[in-house]
Amino acid sequence: PTLVSMTPAWTADPPLVLVLCGPCGAGKSSTGNTLLASQSFAAGRAARAVTTACEFASTHCSGREVILVDTPGLSDPETSVEAIHAEITRGVALIAAEHPGARFAILLVASIAARVDGP
């Protein structure tokens, strides 16, 4: 037998917001694309930061909206720490205002390539 949920749509779980943070080149955009199973964020190896402003994309998982926030790298040498923090704060505040009651989680994305690649 198949179970059918009798839960009304208006009682659905609030969105889950995953904020991808980490240094430049760690793979935040690629991680987001993997989680979304689509190429929603520009990703690639470059001498400069690929993501300079927060970008947003969403999907659904088990009936719940999941919103990903791709953030600028925390260690971008061309942008001040204050400007990076202000941009991340702006992006998170925008999602919080659009989705009251959303649940937020910060995902720290770090590359281990430098630690496993030999000299």
C-alpha positions as CSV (number, residue, x, y, z in Angstrom):
1,P,0.0,0.0,0.0
2,T,1.1,3.6,-0.7
3,L,0.9,6.1,2.0
4,V,-0.4,9.5,1.0
5,S,0.3,12.5,3.2
6,M,-2.7,14.3,4.5
7,T,-0.7,17.3,5.7
8,P,-2.1,20.5,4.2
9,A,0.3,22.5,2.0
10,W,0.0,25.5,4.4
11,T,1.7,23.5,7.2
12,A,4.8,22.7,5.1
13,D,8.2,23.0,6.7
14,P,9.8,26.5,6.3
15,P,12.6,26.7,3.7
16,L,16.1,25.5,4.6
17,V,18.8,28.0,3.6
18,L,22.3,26.7,3.1
19,V,24.9,29.5,3.1
20,L,28.1,28.4,1.4
21,C,31.1,30.1,3.0
22,G,34.8,29.5,2.6
23,P,38.0,30.9,1.0
24,C,38.4,31.8,-2.6
25,G,38.9,28.8,-4.8
26,A,37.6,26.3,-2.2
27,G,34.7,25.2,-4.5
28,K,31.7,26.9,-3.0
29,S,30.0,27.4,-6.4
30,S,30.8,23.8,-7.5
31,T,29.5,22.5,-4.2
32,G,26.3,24.4,-4.7
33,N,25.9,23.0,-8.2
34,T,26.4,19.5,-6.9
35,L,23.8,19.9,-4.2
36,L,21.4,21.4,-6.8
37,A,22.2,18.8,-9.5
38,S,22.4,21.7,-12.0
39,Q,24.8,24.4,-13.2
40,S,23.1,27.3,-11.3
41,F,26.3,29.0,-10.2
42,A,29.3,30.1,-12.3
43,A,32.2,28.0,-11.3
44,G,35.7,27.6,-12.5
45,R,39.4,28.0,-11.8
46,A,40.5,31.6,-12.2
47,A,43.2,34.0,-10.9
48,R,40.4,36.2,-9.5
49,A,37.3,35.5,-7.5
50,V,34.5,34.0,-9.7
51,T,31.8,35.0,-7.2
52,T,31.9,38.6,-6.2
53,A,28.3,39.0,-4.9
54,C,25.9,36.6,-3.2
55,E,24.0,34.5,-5.7
56,F,20.9,32.4,-4.9
57,A,19.3,29.2,-6.3
58,S,16.7,26.8,-5.0
59,T,15.5,23.3,-5.3
60,H,13.1,21.0,-3.5
61,C,14.0,18.0,-1.4
62,S,11.3,15.8,0.1
63,G,8.8,18.5,-0.4
64,R,10.9,21.2,1.4
65,E,12.3,24.2,-0.4
66,V,16.1,24.4,-0.1
67,I,17.7,27.7,-0.9
68,L,21.5,27.9,-1.5
69,V,23.4,31.1,-1.1
70,D,26.8,31.2,-2.9
71,T,29.0,33.8,-1.2
72,P,32.2,35.6,-2.2
73,G,35.4,34.1,-1.0
74,L,36.4,35.0,2.5
75,S,40.1,35.5,1.5
76,D,39.7,37.6,-1.8
77,P,42.9,39.7,-1.8
78,E,41.2,42.3,-4.1
79,T,38.3,43.0,-1.7
80,S,38.4,44.2,1.9
81,V,37.2,41.8,4.7
82,E,34.6,44.5,5.7
83,A,33.2,44.5,2.1
84,I,33.0,40.7,2.0
85,H,31.3,40.5,5.3
86,A,28.9,43.3,4.3
87,E,28.0,41.4,1.1
88,I,27.4,38.1,2.9
89,T,25.3,39.9,5.5
90,R,23.3,41.6,2.7
91,G,22.6,38.3,1.0
92,V,21.5,36.5,4.2
93,A,19.3,39.5,5.2
94,L,17.6,39.5,1.8
95,I,16.7,35.8,2.1
96,A,15.6,36.2,5.7
97,A,13.3,39.1,4.7
98,E,11.8,37.1,1.8
99,H,11.3,33.9,3.8
100,P,10.4,34.6,7.4
101,G,10.8,31.5,9.5
102,A,13.4,30.0,7.2
103,R,16.0,27.8,8.9
104,F,19.6,28.8,8.2
105,A,22.8,26.7,8.2
106,I,26.3,27.7,7.3
107,L,28.3,25.2,5.3
108,L,32.0,25.8,5.5
109,V,33.6,24.7,2.2
110,A,37.3,24.0,2.3
111,S,39.6,22.4,-0.3
112,I,41.9,19.7,0.9
113,A,43.9,19.8,-2.4
114,A,46.7,21.8,-0.9
115,R,47.0,19.3,2.0
116,V,47.0,16.1,-0.1
117,D,48.9,17.3,-3.2
118,G,52.6,16.9,-2.7
119,P,55.1,19.7,-3.2
